[in-house]
Amino acid sequence: MIRWNFDNSYARLPAGFYQRIEPVPVKAPRACIFNTRLAKDLWLTTDPALSETDLATLAGNTVPEGAEPLAQAYAGHQFGNFVMLGDGRAIVLGEHCPPDGRRFDIQLKGSGQTRYSRRGDGRAVLGPMLREYIISEAMAALGIPTTRSLAVVETGEPVYREKPLPGAVLTRIATSHIRVGTFQFAAACENTDMLQTLADYTIARHFPECRDCGNPYPGFYKKVIDLQAELIARWMNVGFIHGVMNTDNMAISGETIDYGPCAFMNTFNPLTVFSSIDYQGRYAYGNQPIMAQWNLARLAEAILPLLHPEPAQALKLAHEAIDSFPKIYLNHWLRGMRHKLGFNHALENDAALFEDLLKLMRVHRLDFTNTFRMLSHAVVHTYPPDQLPHSEDTAAWYLAWQIRLEREQALNPDWNTEKAQALMLATNPAYIPRNHRVEEALAAMVSNRDQAPLNLLLKALANPFSEKPEFAFLTEPPGLAEADYQTFCGT
């Protein structure tokens, strides 16, 4: 039996930030998958079996004691165009507070229409909900800040898209669902008190250390910038492409949110795009740091009245903060790349070494994940492994890497290739949710209710740095027939 402990602080904000509404019940809920490990971490239950009461709650058929269901209002720049938005198919039941002092939003995605649905049906399809479950849990295992997935429940009702598809409700866990777009919504309401109330609430919930400053808002903005810079660097270090980096999909907490048309890159190419709606490549892999800075500039615009009472000074503070993003991002990215190649210390020419490797990977069309994992095994050898292309540029880079490893040991006499290898193997995953394997698991589950491929994939992704023979097939890149793979937002 799930033991909820709700304390719903967001529901105490002014009513303009949300609509109080209960989930729309479904016809015949059926448990599809339940994240027992996450449930235990949240102090919810240690029982892998859901009771009828639990199932009814996770389907949206009953509201648990202490919950205050609501759909959040927010705005957002979607592919550069400003739109007033909100939760059109998601309802936050409330905030679960485990005994350890943490706080988490419990959101049901696919739980019915709200005032923000914009002619949508408010429902979700089983395949995309399982996909979010897979990707978000893979990201968590990779150590990347992310929303989590507690459960997927089938509704027993069809959802009509291009054709009738099985419906589902995903239970999403987040430290909050406050977005850049939430601040844009408050700013668009042209109510400074409303904007300040949201900022004060966000600071109290996520950045309490900023409250000790005379003016907490510039410090808050800088915190958000640093969190986003680190998050995007982590994405880039594992080849993750979000696919829809609209401002309403950027969480203030620094968690990855909204796994719509996301995917992991196979062959390295900065221009890689998977999303079927990203016609111009706005959110291509290589553009993600630029788009994060653009989104953060929109946050600065929204909170400008709070940064300083004098508009000119507020603008100056905003520019100084946002202009710092490239350097902050670069430092986070460089630290991640150093670990991927077995270094702990920062040296002046590291960036050139990393860029040269990426150039080699692009020229020779190397798989991003497999190349770094292969180097993790090869670090103990002084000669290039057979898996690398035999060319002068590859040999030259490999020699430069070996020299850099020697310099690392000179900086720390206790450092050796075995320790470098241990660091690399703990940084470079063997397994990622490769697109074709995800699709295979989803097809088996949706078409035949065969959960075996899904369970096998989730088992491997739960320990992505630990290689096992039975998971070797999960490291294989897709064939040429899958080179034009596209992802969809699932709405």
C-alpha positions as CSV (number, residue, x, y, z in Angstrom):
1,M,0.0,0.0,0.0
2,I,1.5,3.4,-1.0
3,R,1.8,5.8,1.9
4,W,1.5,9.4,0.6
5,N,2.5,12.3,2.8
6,F,1.2,15.5,1.0
7,D,2.1,19.1,1.9
8,N,1.0,21.2,-1.0
9,S,2.8,24.5,-1.0
10,Y,2.2,25.3,-4.7
11,A,-1.6,25.1,-4.1
12,R,-1.1,28.0,-1.6
13,L,0.1,30.4,-4.3
14,P,-2.4,32.8,-5.9
15,A,-5.1,31.0,-7.9
16,G,-3.9,32.5,-11.2
17,F,-1.0,30.1,-11.3
18,Y,-3.2,27.0,-11.6
19,Q,-6.6,25.5,-12.1
20,R,-7.9,23.3,-9.3
21,I,-9.2,20.2,-11.1
22,E,-9.4,16.5,-10.5
23,P,-8.1,13.8,-12.9
24,V,-10.8,12.4,-15.3
25,P,-11.4,8.7,-14.3
26,V,-10.6,6.0,-16.8
27,K,-12.5,2.9,-17.7
28,A,-10.4,-0.1,-16.8
29,P,-7.0,0.7,-15.2
30,R,-4.4,-2.0,-15.4
31,A,-0.8,-1.8,-14.0
32,C,1.7,-1.8,-16.8
33,I,4.9,-1.1,-14.9
34,F,5.8,0.1,-11.4
35,N,9.1,1.5,-10.3
36,T,9.6,-0.3,-7.0
37,R,13.2,1.0,-6.5
38,L,12.0,4.6,-6.8
39,A,9.0,4.0,-4.6
40,K,11.3,2.7,-1.9
41,D,13.6,5.8,-2.3
42,L,10.5,8.0,-1.8
43,W,9.4,6.1,1.3
44,L,6.2,5.2,-0.5
45,T,6.2,1.4,-0.3
46,T,8.5,-1.6,-0.6
47,D,5.7,-3.8,-2.0
48,P,6.2,-4.5,-5.7
49,A,2.5,-5.2,-6.1
50,L,0.0,-2.4,-6.3
51,S,-3.2,-2.6,-4.3
52,E,-6.5,-1.7,-6.0
53,T,-6.4,1.6,-4.1
54,D,-2.9,2.4,-5.4
55,L,-3.9,1.5,-8.9
56,A,-7.0,3.7,-8.7
57,T,-4.8,6.6,-7.6
58,L,-2.2,6.2,-10.3
59,A,-4.9,6.0,-12.9
60,G,-6.6,9.2,-11.7
61,N,-9.8,7.4,-10.6
62,T,-9.4,8.4,-7.0
63,V,-7.7,11.3,-5.2
64,P,-5.6,10.2,-2.2
65,E,-6.0,11.8,1.2
66,G,-4.1,15.1,1.5
67,A,-3.8,15.7,-2.2
68,E,-4.9,19.0,-3.8
69,P,-5.0,18.3,-7.6
70,L,-4.2,21.2,-9.9
71,A,-3.1,21.9,-13.5
72,Q,-0.4,24.5,-13.6
73,A,-0.4,27.5,-15.8
74,Y,2.7,28.6,-17.7
75,A,3.8,30.2,-21.0
76,G,6.7,29.4,-23.3
77,H,8.6,30.1,-26.4
78,Q,7.9,27.1,-28.6
79,F,10.4,27.0,-31.5
80,G,10.9,30.8,-30.9
81,N,7.2,31.8,-30.8
82,F,5.7,33.0,-27.5
83,V,2.5,31.2,-26.5
84,M,0.4,31.1,-23.3
85,L,0.2,27.5,-22.2
86,G,-0.4,25.2,-19.2
87,D,-0.9,21.6,-18.3
88,G,-3.2,20.4,-21.0
89,R,-3.0,16.7,-20.1
90,A,-1.3,16.6,-16.7
91,I,-2.4,17.2,-13.2
92,V,-0.2,17.6,-10.1
93,L,-1.8,15.6,-7.3
94,G,0.3,17.4,-4.7
95,E,3.7,17.4,-3.1
96,H,4.9,14.2,-1.4
97,C,7.3,14.8,1.5
98,P,9.3,11.8,2.7
99,P,10.6,11.8,6.3
100,D,14.1,12.9,5.1
101,G,12.9,16.4,4.3
102,R,12.8,16.2,0.5
103,R,9.8,17.4,-1.5
104,F,8.5,16.0,-4.8
105,D,5.6,16.9,-7.1
106,I,3.4,13.9,-8.0
107,Q,2.0,14.4,-11.5
108,L,-0.3,12.3,-13.5
109,K,0.4,12.7,-17.2
110,G,-2.5,11.8,-19.5
111,S,-5.1,12.4,-16.8
112,G,-7.7,14.3,-18.8
113,Q,-8.6,17.7,-20.1
114,T,-8.0,21.0,-18.3
115,R,-8.7,24.6,-19.2
116,Y,-5.2,24.6,-20.8
117,S,-5.9,21.7,-23.2
118,R,-6.3,23.9,-26.3
119,R,-8.7,21.5,-28.0
120,G,-6.6,18.5,-27.0
121,D,-8.2,15.4,-25.4
122,G,-6.0,15.5,-22.3
123,R,-5.0,11.9,-22.8
124,A,-1.7,10.1,-23.4
125,V,-0.8,7.0,-25.4
126,L,0.9,3.9,-23.9
127,G,3.9,3.9,-26.2
128,P,5.1,7.5,-25.5
129,M,4.5,7.1,-21.8
130,L,6.6,3.9,-21.7
131,R,9.2,5.8,-23.7
132,E,9.4,8.5,-21.1
133,Y,9.7,5.9,-18.4
134,I,12.6,4.2,-20.2
135,I,14.5,7.4,-21.0
136,S,14.0,9.2,-17.7
137,E,15.1,6.2,-15.7
138,A,18.1,5.7,-18.0
139,M,19.1,9.4,-17.4
140,A,18.8,8.9,-13.7
141,A,21.1,5.9,-13.8
142,L,23.6,7.9,-15.8
143,G,23.7,10.5,-13.0
144,I,21.9,13.2,-14.9
145,P,19.4,15.4,-13.1
146,T,16.0,14.4,-14.3
147,T,12.3,14.0,-13.5
148,R,11.6,10.3,-12.7
149,S,8.8,7.8,-13.6
150,L,7.0,6.0,-10.8
151,A,4.4,4.1,-12.9
152,V,2.6,3.6,-16.1
153,V,-1.0,2.5,-15.9
154,E,-3.1,1.5,-18.9
155,T,-6.5,3.1,-19.0
156,G,-8.5,0.5,-20.9
157,E,-9.6,3.2,-23.3
158,P,-8.4,4.1,-26.8
159,V,-6.8,7.4,-27.6
160,Y,-7.3,8.7,-31.1
161,R,-4.3,10.0,-33.0
162,E,-3.7,8.9,-36.6
163,K,-5.4,5.7,-35.5
164,P,-6.8,4.4,-32.2
165,L,-4.0,3.6,-29.7
166,P,-4.1,2.2,-26.2
167,G,-4.2,5.0,-23.5
168,A,-2.1,5.3,-20.5
169,V,-1.3,7.5,-17.5
170,L,2.3,8.2,-16.4
171,T,3.1,9.1,-12.8
172,R,6.0,11.6,-13.1
173,I,8.1,12.7,-10.1
174,A,9.9,16.0,-10.0
175,T,11.4,18.3,-7.4
176,S,9.0,20.8,-8.9
177,H,7.4,21.6,-12.2
178,I,8.3,25.3,-12.1
179,R,9.7,26.3,-15.5
180,V,11.2,29.2,-17.2
181,G,7.7,29.4,-18.8
182,T,6.1,29.7,-15.4
183,F,8.0,33.0,-14.9
184,Q,7.1,34.1,-18.4
185,F,3.4,33.5,-17.6
186,A,3.7,35.7,-14.5
187,A,5.5,38.4,-16.4
188,A,2.9,38.3,-19.2
189,C,0.2,38.9,-16.6
190,E,1.9,42.2,-16.0
191,N,1.5,41.8,-12.2
192,T,4.8,42.5,-10.4
193,D,3.4,41.2,-7.1
194,M,2.5,37.9,-8.8
195,L,6.0,37.7,-10.3
196,Q,7.7,38.4,-7.0
197,T,5.5,35.9,-5.2
198,L,6.5,33.2,-7.7
199,A,10.2,34.1,-7.3
200,D,10.1,34.1,-3.5
201,Y,8.3,30.8,-3.6
202,T,10.9,29.3,-6.0
203,I,13.8,30.6,-3.9
204,A,12.3,29.2,-0.7
205,R,11.8,25.8,-2.3
206,H,14.9,25.4,-4.4
207,F,17.5,28.1,-3.4
208,P,17.0,29.0,0.3
209,E,20.6,30.2,0.5
210,C,19.7,33.1,-1.7
211,R,17.3,34.5,1.0
212,D,20.3,35.7,3.1
213,C,21.3,38.2,0.3
214,G,20.1,41.8,0.4
215,N,18.6,41.3,-3.0
216,P,18.0,37.5,-3.5
217,Y,16.9,37.7,-7.2
218,P,20.3,38.2,-9.0
219,G,21.7,35.3,-6.9
220,F,18.7,33.2,-7.8
221,Y,19.2,33.9,-11.5
222,K,22.9,33.0,-11.3
223,K,22.0,29.7,-9.6
224,V,19.6,28.8,-12.4
225,I,22.2,29.7,-15.0
226,D,24.8,27.4,-13.3
227,L,22.3,24.5,-13.0
228,Q,21.3,24.7,-16.6
229,A,24.9,25.0,-17.8
230,E,25.8,21.9,-15.9
231,L,22.7,20.0,-17.1
232,I,23.3,20.8,-20.8
233,A,27.0,19.8,-20.4
234,R,25.9,16.5,-19.0
235,W,23.6,16.0,-21.9
236,M,26.4,16.7,-24.3
237,N,28.8,14.4,-22.5
238,V,26.5,11.4,-23.2
239,G,25.2,12.4,-26.6
240,F,21.6,13.1,-25.4
241,I,19.4,15.3,-27.6
242,H,16.3,16.7,-25.9
243,G,14.6,17.6,-29.1
244,V,12.2,20.3,-27.9
245,M,14.1,22.8,-25.7
246,N,11.2,25.3,-25.5
247,T,11.2,27.6,-22.5
248,D,8.2,25.7,-21.0
249,N,10.5,22.6,-21.1
250,M,13.3,24.1,-19.0
251,A,12.8,23.4,-15.3
252,I,14.1,25.9,-12.8
253,S,15.4,23.1,-10.6
254,G,17.9,22.0,-13.3
255,E,16.2,18.7,-14.0
256,T,15.6,17.3,-17.4
257,I,11.9,17.5,-18.1
258,D,9.5,16.5,-20.8
259,Y,10.8,13.5,-22.7
260,G,8.9,14.0,-26.0
261,P,11.0,13.7,-29.2
262,C,14.3,13.1,-27.4
263,A,16.9,10.5,-28.3
264,F,20.5,9.5,-27.9
265,M,22.9,10.1,-30.7
266,N,24.6,7.1,-32.4
267,T,27.1,8.3,-35.1
268,F,28.6,11.5,-33.9
269,N,27.4,14.6,-35.7
270,P,26.7,17.9,-34.1
271,L,23.9,18.5,-36.6
272,T,22.0,15.5,-35.5
273,V,18.2,16.0,-35.1
274,F,15.6,13.3,-34.4
275,S,12.5,15.4,-33.7
276,S,10.0,15.2,-36.6
277,I,8.9,18.8,-36.0
278,D,12.3,20.4,-35.8
279,Y,12.5,21.2,-39.4
280,Q,15.3,23.8,-39.1
281,G,17.5,22.0,-36.7
282,R,16.9,24.6,-34.0
283,Y,17.4,22.0,-31.2
284,A,20.1,19.9,-32.9
285,Y,22.7,18.3,-30.6
286,G,25.3,21.0,-31.3
287,N,22.8,23.8,-30.7
288,Q,21.8,22.8,-27.2
289,P,24.2,25.1,-25.3
290,I,23.2,28.0,-27.5
291,M,19.5,27.4,-27.0
292,A,19.9,27.0,-23.3
293,Q,21.5,30.5,-23.1
294,W,18.7,31.8,-25.3
295,N,16.1,30.3,-22.9
296,L,17.9,31.8,-19.9
297,A,17.8,35.2,-21.6
298,R,14.0,34.9,-21.8
299,L,14.0,34.2,-18.0
300,A,16.0,37.3,-17.5
301,E,13.4,39.3,-19.5
302,A,10.7,37.9,-17.3
303,I,12.3,38.7,-13.9
304,L,13.9,42.0,-15.0
305,P,11.8,44.1,-12.6
306,L,13.0,42.0,-9.7
307,L,16.8,42.3,-10.5
308,H,17.0,46.0,-9.6
309,P,14.5,48.9,-9.2
310,E,16.4,50.9,-11.8
311,P,15.7,49.4,-15.3
312,A,19.2,50.3,-16.6
313,Q,20.9,48.6,-13.7
314,A,18.6,45.6,-13.9
315,L,19.5,45.2,-17.6
316,K,23.2,45.4,-16.7
317,L,22.9,42.7,-14.1
318,A,21.0,40.5,-16.5
319,H,23.6,41.0,-19.3
320,E,26.5,40.2,-17.0
321,A,24.8,37.0,-15.7
322,I,23.7,35.7,-19.1
323,D,27.0,36.6,-20.7
324,S,28.7,34.3,-18.2
325,F,26.9,31.2,-19.4
326,P,29.3,30.1,-22.2
327,K,32.3,30.1,-19.8
328,I,30.3,28.3,-17.1
329,Y,29.0,25.7,-19.6
330,L,32.5,25.2,-21.0
331,N,34.0,24.5,-17.6
332,H,31.3,21.9,-16.9
333,W,31.7,20.3,-20.3
334,L,35.5,20.2,-20.0
335,R,35.3,18.6,-16.6
336,G,33.0,15.9,-18.0
337,M,35.3,15.3,-21.0
338,R,38.3,15.1,-18.8
339,H,36.7,12.3,-16.8
340,K,35.6,10.6,-20.1
341,L,39.3,10.5,-21.1
342,G,40.8,9.6,-17.7
343,F,42.0,13.0,-16.4
344,N,41.4,14.7,-13.1
345,H,43.5,17.9,-13.5
346,A,42.7,20.8,-15.9
347,L,45.5,21.6,-18.4
348,E,45.6,24.4,-20.9
349,N,45.3,22.4,-24.1
350,D,42.6,20.0,-23.0
351,A,39.9,21.6,-25.1
352,A,41.9,21.2,-28.3
353,L,42.5,17.5,-27.5
354,F,38.8,16.9,-27.0
355,E,37.8,18.8,-30.1
356,D,40.3,16.9,-32.2
357,L,38.7,13.6,-31.0
358,L,35.2,14.8,-31.8
359,K,36.5,15.9,-35.3
360,L,37.9,12.4,-35.8
361,M,34.7,10.9,-34.7
362,R,32.7,13.0,-37.2
363,V,35.1,12.4,-40.1
364,H,35.2,8.7,-39.6
365,R,31.5,8.4,-38.6
366,L,32.2,6.8,-35.2
367,D,29.6,5.8,-32.7
368,F,29.6,8.3,-29.8
369,T,28.9,6.0,-26.9
370,N,30.9,3.0,-28.2
371,T,34.0,5.1,-29.0
372,F,34.4,6.4,-25.5
373,R,33.7,3.0,-24.0
374,M,36.3,1.5,-26.3
375,L,38.8,4.1,-25.2
376,S,38.0,3.2,-21.6
377,H,39.3,-0.3,-22.3
378,A,42.2,0.9,-24.5
379,V,43.6,3.4,-22.1
380,V,46.0,0.8,-20.6
381,H,47.6,0.2,-24.1
382,T,50.1,2.6,-25.8
383,Y,48.9,1.7,-29.3
384,P,45.6,2.5,-31.0
385,P,43.0,-0.3,-30.7
386,D,41.8,-2.1,-33.8
387,Q,38.3,-0.5,-33.4
388,L,39.7,2.9,-34.3
389,P,40.2,3.7,-38.0
390,H,43.8,3.2,-39.1
391,S,44.9,6.6,-40.3
392,E,47.5,9.2,-39.6
393,D,45.2,11.6,-37.8
394,T,43.9,8.8,-35.5
395,A,47.5,7.7,-34.7
396,A,48.5,11.3,-34.0
397,W,45.5,11.9,-31.7
398,Y,46.1,8.6,-29.8
399,L,49.7,9.6,-29.2
400,A,48.7,13.0,-27.9
401,W,46.2,11.4,-25.6
402,Q,48.9,9.0,-24.2
403,I,51.2,12.0,-23.6
404,R,48.4,13.8,-21.8
405,L,47.9,10.8,-19.6
406,E,51.6,10.8,-18.7
407,R,51.3,14.5,-17.8
408,E,48.3,13.6,-15.5
409,Q,50.5,11.1,-13.7
410,A,53.3,13.6,-13.4
411,L,50.8,15.9,-11.6
412,N,49.7,13.1,-9.2
413,P,52.3,10.4,-8.6
414,D,49.5,8.1,-7.2
415,W,47.7,8.3,-10.5
416,N,48.2,5.5,-13.0
417,T,46.5,4.0,-16.1
418,E,44.5,1.6,-14.0
419,K,43.0,4.5,-12.0
420,A,42.4,6.4,-15.3
421,Q,40.6,3.4,-16.6
422,A,38.4,3.0,-13.5
423,L,37.4,6.7,-13.9
424,M,36.6,6.2,-17.6
425,L,34.6,3.0,-17.1
426,A,32.6,4.8,-14.4
427,T,32.0,7.8,-16.7
428,N,31.5,6.3,-20.2
429,P,28.4,4.1,-20.2
430,A,28.3,0.8,-22.0
431,Y,24.5,1.0,-22.5
432,I,22.2,3.9,-23.5
433,P,18.6,3.6,-24.6
434,R,19.4,3.3,-28.3
435,N,16.5,4.3,-30.4
436,H,16.0,1.0,-32.3
437,R,16.1,-1.0,-29.1
438,V,13.6,1.3,-27.4
439,E,11.3,0.9,-30.4
440,E,11.6,-2.8,-30.3
441,A,10.7,-2.9,-26.6
442,L,7.7,-0.6,-27.2
443,A,6.4,-2.5,-30.2
444,A,6.5,-5.8,-28.2
445,M,4.7,-4.2,-25.3
446,V,2.1,-2.2,-27.2
447,S,1.3,-4.8,-29.9
448,N,1.6,-8.1,-28.1
449,R,1.8,-7.2,-24.4
450,D,5.2,-8.9,-24.3
451,Q,7.0,-7.2,-21.5
452,A,10.2,-9.3,-21.7
453,P,12.2,-6.9,-24.1
454,L,11.2,-3.9,-22.0
455,N,12.3,-5.6,-18.7
456,L,15.6,-6.7,-20.3
457,L,16.3,-3.2,-21.6
458,L,15.4,-1.6,-18.2
459,K,17.6,-4.0,-16.4
460,A,20.6,-3.1,-18.5
461,L,19.9,0.6,-18.3
462,A,19.7,0.5,-14.5
463,N,23.4,-0.3,-14.4
464,P,24.8,1.4,-17.6
465,F,28.4,1.2,-16.6
466,S,28.5,-2.5,-15.8
467,E,29.1,-4.7,-18.8
468,K,27.4,-8.1,-19.0
469,P,27.5,-10.6,-21.9
470,E,23.7,-11.0,-22.0
471,F,23.4,-7.2,-22.8
472,A,26.1,-7.1,-25.5
473,F,23.5,-6.8,-28.3
474,L,22.3,-3.5,-26.7
475,T,25.6,-1.8,-27.7
476,E,25.1,-2.4,-31.4
477,P,24.3,0.8,-33.4
478,P,21.3,0.7,-35.7
479,G,21.6,-0.5,-39.2
480,L,21.5,1.7,-42.3
481,A,17.7,1.2,-42.6
482,E,17.2,3.0,-39.3
483,A,19.5,5.9,-40.2
484,D,16.6,8.3,-40.8
485,Y,14.9,7.5,-37.4
486,Q,12.5,10.2,-36.2
487,T,10.9,10.9,-32.8
488,F,7.5,12.4,-32.1
489,C,6.2,14.4,-29.2
490,G,3.4,11.9,-28.5
491,T,0.6,14.5,-28.2
